[in-house]
Amino acid sequence: MTATATQHRIDTYPTRNNGEVKVMPREDAVVWGSASDGPLDQATLDGFDARGYLSIDRLVSDDEVAEFHRELERLSQDPQVRAGERCVIEASSQEVRSVFDVHRISPVFKRIANDPRVVDRARQLLGSDVYIHQSRVNFKPGFEGKEFMWHSDFETWHAEDGMPAPRAVSISISMTDNHSYNGPLMIMPGSHREYVSCDGATPEDNYLKSLVMQGAGTPSKQILTDFYNRYGIDVLEGQAGGAVMFDSNCMHASNGNVTPFPRSNVFIVFNSVENAIEEPYAAARPRPEFAGSTDFTPAGLR
């Protein structure tokens, strides 16, 4: 996209714009496909449309979970991986917090990211072929795992990656049991129906901080309190091998983990090929490829 075209495009979801903060209704559909398009039945699609997320009790086998653990251990011990930008290290413990781009650097995670059990659900929800916008494995170690503040992923992907609309879905596949007390995903159900523009400008190379702790793009405490009063909070517990799929505009967060029980997951973001990223809407330049992919090859065809 040329500079002129970028200046004249319509921004339906403005944010980080001269201190102006708004809560506005979502302009786009949540569910784009129908029950005839894939494995999810109509009741599940309706529930996703209303709440912004769905839970899958068992997506992968115990053997696959064990394989994921072995691969996470291999990646976290690889000096080359640890030294690269793709890897986020906990400052206090020097343990790996996240490894990004795993569908590119790991055959194990490439397979699950392109697996029909995952891709077919994403295609059905988004009503088109999908590509992988981002992938990572997250590890929240016992006693050391840090919290992640409330935010909408779409606000960041729109501002910093140039994603035009919230026609994207994330899947979090549990590698460990998710208890209420070891830092599981929390979602405000129904919050995906409202878009929150955030205050302030995007700092230079903001991704270096935001991949560790959300800063720019975090709604005010008053807005979060209002959202809680309207939507409440669902704490998403579940067993290893299960998964949660959630809309890109869901307000979500996770607490720190002060228990002995680690929490880890495989996280894959699918974007519609009809919603491919452009130039950032509120950043000087795009984030690195590992944070916001410009390879729009449909998943499942790799």
C-alpha positions as CSV (number, residue, x, y, z in Angstrom):
1,M,0.0,0.0,0.0
2,T,1.4,3.4,-1.0
3,A,1.8,6.3,1.5
4,T,-1.1,8.2,-0.3
5,A,-3.4,5.2,-0.1
6,T,-2.6,4.7,3.6
7,Q,-3.4,8.4,4.3
8,H,-6.8,8.1,2.6
9,R,-8.0,4.7,3.8
10,I,-11.0,4.6,6.2
11,D,-10.1,3.6,9.7
12,T,-13.2,2.1,11.3
13,Y,-11.4,1.4,14.6
14,P,-9.2,4.4,15.4
15,T,-7.0,4.2,18.4
16,R,-3.9,5.9,20.0
17,N,-5.1,9.1,18.4
18,N,-4.2,12.4,20.2
19,G,-5.4,11.2,23.5
20,E,-9.0,10.6,22.3
21,V,-10.5,7.5,24.0
22,K,-13.8,5.9,22.8
23,V,-15.8,2.8,23.5
24,M,-17.7,2.1,20.3
25,P,-19.9,-0.7,18.9
26,R,-18.2,-3.3,16.8
27,E,-18.9,-2.8,13.1
28,D,-18.1,-6.3,11.8
29,A,-19.6,-9.7,12.2
30,V,-18.2,-12.1,14.8
31,V,-19.2,-15.4,13.1
32,W,-18.8,-15.4,9.3
33,G,-19.6,-19.1,8.5
34,S,-22.5,-21.4,9.2
35,A,-23.0,-24.9,10.7
36,S,-22.7,-26.4,7.2
37,D,-19.2,-25.1,6.8
38,G,-17.4,-27.1,9.4
39,P,-17.2,-29.1,12.6
40,L,-19.0,-26.6,14.9
41,D,-22.7,-27.0,15.3
42,Q,-25.1,-24.0,15.3
43,A,-25.4,-23.9,19.1
44,T,-21.7,-23.6,19.4
45,L,-21.5,-20.9,16.8
46,D,-24.3,-19.0,18.5
47,G,-22.5,-19.3,21.8
48,F,-19.3,-17.9,20.2
49,D,-21.2,-15.1,18.7
50,A,-22.7,-14.1,22.1
51,R,-19.7,-14.7,24.4
52,G,-16.8,-14.3,22.0
53,Y,-15.2,-17.6,22.9
54,L,-15.7,-21.4,22.9
55,S,-14.1,-24.2,24.9
56,I,-13.0,-27.6,23.5
57,D,-12.7,-30.2,26.2
58,R,-10.4,-32.4,24.3
59,L,-8.6,-31.3,21.1
60,V,-5.3,-33.2,21.2
61,S,-4.3,-36.5,22.7
62,D,-2.1,-37.1,25.8
63,D,0.7,-38.3,23.5
64,E,0.5,-35.1,21.5
65,V,0.6,-33.0,24.7
66,A,3.7,-35.0,25.8
67,E,5.3,-34.3,22.4
68,F,4.5,-30.5,22.8
69,H,6.3,-30.6,26.1
70,R,9.4,-32.2,24.7
71,E,9.5,-29.7,21.9
72,L,9.0,-26.7,24.3
73,E,11.9,-28.1,26.4
74,R,14.1,-28.4,23.3
75,L,13.3,-24.9,22.1
76,S,13.8,-23.4,25.6
77,Q,17.2,-25.0,25.9
78,D,18.4,-24.1,22.4
79,P,21.0,-21.3,22.8
80,Q,20.2,-19.9,19.3
81,V,16.5,-19.7,20.1
82,R,17.1,-18.1,23.5
83,A,19.4,-15.5,22.0
84,G,16.9,-14.4,19.3
85,E,14.1,-11.8,19.3
86,R,11.5,-14.6,19.0
87,C,12.2,-15.7,22.6
88,V,10.9,-13.8,25.6
89,I,12.8,-14.5,28.9
90,E,11.6,-13.9,32.4
91,A,14.1,-11.3,33.8
92,S,14.0,-12.6,37.4
93,S,14.4,-16.3,36.7
94,Q,15.9,-16.4,33.2
95,E,13.2,-18.9,32.3
96,V,11.6,-18.8,28.9
97,R,8.2,-17.0,28.9
98,S,7.3,-17.3,25.2
99,V,8.8,-18.5,22.0
100,F,7.2,-16.9,18.9
101,D,7.0,-18.1,15.3
102,V,6.9,-21.7,16.4
103,H,5.0,-22.8,13.3
104,R,8.1,-21.8,11.3
105,I,10.9,-23.0,13.5
106,S,9.4,-26.3,14.8
107,P,8.0,-29.2,12.7
108,V,6.0,-30.3,15.8
109,F,4.2,-26.9,16.1
110,K,3.9,-26.5,12.3
111,R,1.9,-29.7,12.2
112,I,-0.6,-28.6,14.8
113,A,-0.9,-25.1,13.4
114,N,-1.9,-26.6,10.0
115,D,-4.0,-29.5,11.5
116,P,-7.6,-29.8,10.2
117,R,-8.8,-30.0,13.9
118,V,-7.6,-26.4,14.3
119,V,-7.8,-24.9,10.8
120,D,-11.3,-26.1,10.0
121,R,-12.7,-24.5,13.0
122,A,-11.0,-21.2,12.3
123,R,-12.2,-21.3,8.6
124,Q,-15.7,-21.9,9.8
125,L,-15.7,-19.0,12.3
126,L,-14.1,-16.6,9.8
127,G,-16.0,-17.8,6.7
128,S,-12.9,-18.0,4.5
129,D,-9.5,-19.5,4.1
130,V,-7.2,-18.4,7.0
131,Y,-3.5,-17.7,7.4
132,I,-1.3,-17.7,10.5
133,H,-0.9,-14.2,11.7
134,Q,1.2,-15.2,14.8
135,S,2.1,-18.4,16.7
136,R,3.9,-19.0,20.0
137,V,4.3,-21.3,22.9
138,N,3.8,-19.7,26.4
139,F,5.2,-21.0,29.6
140,K,4.0,-19.6,33.0
141,P,6.3,-21.3,35.4
142,G,5.3,-22.1,39.0
143,F,6.1,-19.3,41.5
144,E,7.6,-17.1,38.7
145,G,4.9,-16.7,36.0
146,K,3.9,-13.0,35.5
147,E,0.5,-11.6,35.0
148,F,-0.7,-10.1,31.7
149,M,-3.0,-7.0,31.9
150,W,-6.4,-6.7,30.3
151,H,-6.4,-5.8,26.6
152,S,-7.9,-6.6,23.2
153,D,-5.5,-8.3,20.8
154,F,-7.2,-6.6,17.9
155,E,-6.4,-3.1,19.2
156,T,-2.7,-4.0,19.1
157,W,-2.9,-5.9,15.8
158,H,-4.8,-3.0,14.2
159,A,-2.6,-0.2,15.6
160,E,0.8,-1.9,15.1
161,D,0.3,-4.6,12.5
162,G,-2.3,-3.0,10.2
163,M,-5.1,-5.6,10.6
164,P,-8.1,-3.8,9.1
165,A,-11.0,-5.5,11.0
166,P,-11.4,-8.0,13.9
167,R,-11.9,-10.9,11.6
168,A,-9.4,-13.0,13.4
169,V,-9.5,-15.8,16.0
170,S,-7.0,-17.2,18.4
171,I,-6.7,-20.8,19.7
172,S,-5.0,-21.6,23.0
173,I,-4.2,-25.3,23.3
174,S,-3.5,-26.3,26.9
175,M,-0.3,-28.2,27.6
176,T,-1.0,-28.3,31.3
177,D,-4.1,-28.3,33.4
178,N,-5.5,-24.8,33.8
179,H,-6.8,-24.3,37.4
180,S,-8.4,-21.1,38.7
181,Y,-5.2,-20.4,40.7
182,N,-2.3,-20.9,38.3
183,G,-2.8,-18.0,35.9
184,P,-5.4,-19.2,33.4
185,L,-6.9,-17.1,30.7
186,M,-9.7,-14.8,31.8
187,I,-12.2,-13.3,29.4
188,M,-15.0,-10.7,29.8
189,P,-17.7,-12.6,27.9
190,G,-19.5,-10.3,25.4
191,S,-16.8,-7.7,25.5
192,H,-15.9,-8.5,21.9
193,R,-19.0,-6.5,20.9
194,E,-17.4,-3.2,21.8
195,Y,-14.2,-1.8,20.6
196,V,-12.0,0.3,23.0
197,S,-9.8,2.9,21.4
198,C,-6.8,3.6,23.7
199,D,-4.9,6.6,24.9
200,G,-1.4,7.7,23.9
201,A,0.8,7.1,21.0
202,T,2.6,3.9,20.1
203,P,6.2,4.0,21.5
204,E,9.1,3.3,19.2
205,D,9.7,-0.5,19.0
206,N,6.8,-1.0,21.4
207,Y,6.8,-4.7,20.7
208,L,10.0,-5.1,22.8
209,K,8.0,-4.3,25.9
210,S,4.4,-5.3,24.9
211,L,5.4,-8.9,24.3
212,V,6.4,-9.1,27.9
213,M,3.8,-6.8,29.5
214,Q,1.0,-4.9,27.8
215,G,1.5,-1.2,28.1
216,A,0.2,0.9,25.1
217,G,-3.2,-0.4,24.2
218,T,-4.3,-1.0,27.7
219,P,-7.8,0.4,28.5
220,S,-8.2,2.7,31.5
221,K,-9.2,1.3,34.9
222,Q,-12.6,3.1,34.6
223,I,-13.4,1.4,31.3
224,L,-12.3,-2.0,32.6
225,T,-14.5,-1.5,35.7
226,D,-17.4,-0.6,33.4
227,F,-16.8,-3.6,31.3
228,Y,-16.6,-5.9,34.4
229,N,-20.0,-4.5,35.6
230,R,-21.6,-5.2,32.2
231,Y,-19.9,-8.4,31.3
232,G,-18.3,-10.1,34.3
233,I,-15.3,-12.4,34.1
234,D,-15.1,-16.0,33.0
235,V,-12.1,-17.9,34.3
236,L,-11.3,-20.6,31.8
237,E,-10.2,-23.7,33.6
238,G,-9.6,-27.0,31.7
239,Q,-7.5,-30.0,31.4
240,A,-4.3,-30.5,29.3
241,G,-5.2,-31.3,25.7
242,G,-8.2,-29.0,25.7
243,A,-8.4,-25.6,24.0
244,V,-10.1,-22.3,23.9
245,M,-10.9,-20.3,20.8
246,F,-11.6,-16.6,21.2
247,D,-12.4,-13.6,19.1
248,S,-9.6,-11.1,18.5
249,N,-11.5,-8.3,20.1
250,C,-12.3,-10.1,23.5
251,M,-11.1,-8.2,26.5
252,H,-8.8,-10.8,28.3
253,A,-6.0,-11.1,30.8
254,S,-4.3,-13.6,33.0
255,N,-3.1,-13.5,36.6
256,G,0.4,-14.3,37.8
257,N,1.2,-17.8,38.9
258,V,2.4,-18.1,42.5
259,T,1.5,-21.8,42.8
260,P,3.9,-24.7,42.3
261,F,1.9,-25.7,39.2
262,P,3.2,-24.4,35.8
263,R,0.8,-23.4,33.0
264,S,1.8,-23.6,29.4
265,N,0.0,-23.5,26.1
266,V,0.3,-23.4,22.3
267,F,-1.1,-20.2,20.9
268,I,-2.0,-19.7,17.3
269,V,-3.7,-16.7,15.7
270,F,-5.6,-17.2,12.5
271,N,-6.7,-14.2,10.3
272,S,-9.0,-14.3,7.3
273,V,-7.2,-14.1,4.0
274,E,-9.8,-11.4,3.2
275,N,-8.5,-9.3,6.2
276,A,-4.8,-9.4,5.4
277,I,-2.7,-6.8,7.2
278,E,-1.7,-3.6,5.5
279,E,0.4,-0.7,6.9
280,P,0.0,0.0,10.7
281,Y,-2.8,2.3,11.7
282,A,-1.1,3.8,14.7
283,A,2.6,3.0,14.6
284,A,5.6,4.3,12.6
285,R,6.4,0.9,11.2
286,P,5.2,-2.7,11.4
287,R,6.3,-5.1,14.0
288,P,8.7,-7.8,13.0
289,E,7.5,-10.7,10.9
290,F,7.5,-13.1,13.9
291,A,4.9,-10.8,15.6
292,G,2.7,-10.0,12.6
293,S,3.2,-12.3,9.6
294,T,3.0,-11.0,6.0
295,D,2.9,-14.5,4.6
296,F,-0.7,-14.9,3.7
297,T,-0.5,-18.5,2.5
298,P,-3.6,-20.3,3.7
299,A,-3.1,-22.6,6.6
300,G,-3.5,-26.2,5.9
301,L,-1.8,-25.8,2.5
302,R,1.7,-25.7,3.8
